[in-house]
Amino acid sequence: MSMTKIRTYSELIQIPTFEERFRYLQLNGRVAEESFGFNRIFNQQFYRSKVWKDLRDKVILRDKGCDLACEGREIYGKAIIHHLNVVSLDDLNANEDWILDPEYLITTTLNTHNAIHYGDQSLLVTEPTERKKFDTCPWRKTNG
């Protein structure tokens, strides 16, 4: 692996909250330096392969369809499988085993995936705000 910190699923699931898991994975925009993701031909060949699609389904099942495998954060739209470590074109060309190892993969939403890659925490879906009587009418007061 060509990264300084090796991230693993086993380590990630020990982290209790979604926000802490996000911080563990956050790349802060460094992905463009090393990733094969910007080499569109290789990217499409890999992510459209039967091997990847089969593995993708297994990872989603393992993570119970939840964003960063956090219970209560079920994904109702498209699920993205994120490599916990940046995959380089050299890694792909060398057919490195870890690229297809679930220990280095996690289920995310598109927003979470983009937030991890680009360091923009504002992309994360937050918990809904608890509503209170008259909270949208600032000139009305509640009795409690």
N, C-alpha and C positions, 0 to 999 in steps of 0.2 A: 504494500500500500504506500502511496506516495504522499501521505499527509503526516503532520507532526503528531496529532492526537488520534488514536484509533478508538472510534466509538463503537460500542456493541449494544445489541438488543438486551442482553442479560444485564448490563449495567443500566441502561435506560429505564427498564421497567422497575428498577429499585427506587427510582426518583418518584416521589409521591404526587407532585402536582403537574398539571399541564404546562403551566408557565415555566416551572423549573426544567421540565423536559425540553421545552422550546429553547431555553437558554443553553442547555447542554449541546443541542444540535446546531445552534445558530452559527452561520458562516460569515455574516457581515459583508456579503458581496464579493468574497474572494473566489467564488466558483469559476468565473470567467478565465482566470489565470490557468487552471489546470484541467478543467472538465472536458470530456468529449461531447458534452451536451450541445456545444456550439458547432460541432461538425455534423451537420444535419443528416447526411447520408448514413453515417455510422450509427447515429442516434436512432434513426427510424428503423434501420435494419435490426438493431438490437431489441428495441422495445416492441417491435411487431413480431418477433420470433415466437414460435410455439413454446419453447423452453421458458421464455420470460413470462408469457401469458399464463402458463400453468403455475409457475412459481408465484406470480402475482396473486392468483386466487388463493393459494395456500397461506400467503402472508395475511391477506384480508381476513380469512377465517381464523387464523391464530390470534389476530388483534381484535377479533369480534366486531369488525367493521367500525372501530372507533379511532378517532383522530389521535395520533401518537399513542395508540393502545390505552387510552384513558377511558375507563368506564364512565358513562354519562355523557360522552362526547361522540355519540353515534353519527356516522356520516350518512346522509340521506341522498346526496348527489354522487358525483363521480369520485371514486377513491383513487389516490395517487400512491404509488409505492416509491418511497424515498430511500436512496442509498445513504446510510448513516455516515459514510465516508466518501469523499469526492472520487469519482472514477475518471481516470485519465485515459486518453486514447492509447497510450502505451499499455495500461492495465488491460484494456479491452483487446488490443492486438495480441497480448501475451496470454489471453484467455485465462486470466487469474481466477482461481476457484472461488475466492471470497465475493466476487461480483454476483454470483448466483447462490450465495449462502444466506438463508434467512436471518442468521445471527447479525447481519450487517444491513438489514432492511426494516422499514417501519411503514405503516399505513398512515397517510395524511390526507387532508383536503388540499385542493389547489391553493387556497389562501395560505394555509400553514406551510405548504411546500415552498411557496414564493417568499414567505416571511423568513423561513430558515435560510434560503439562498441569498436573499438581498438585505437581510438584517432589519426589515421593516416590521416591527412588532404591531404597528397599527393595522396590518393586514389580518391579524388573528381575529377570529370570531370570539367575542367575549360572552360571558354569561348574560342572560337577559336581565334588565333592570327590574327590580320589584316595583310594581306600580302601587300607588296609594290614591285614595279618594281625592279628587281635585288637583292632582299633581300637574295637570296640564293647564290649570286655571290659576295663575299666581295671585290673582286678587281675591280668591276665595280661601278661607281658612278652614282647617279641619279641627275637630274637637279632640284630637288625639293623635 
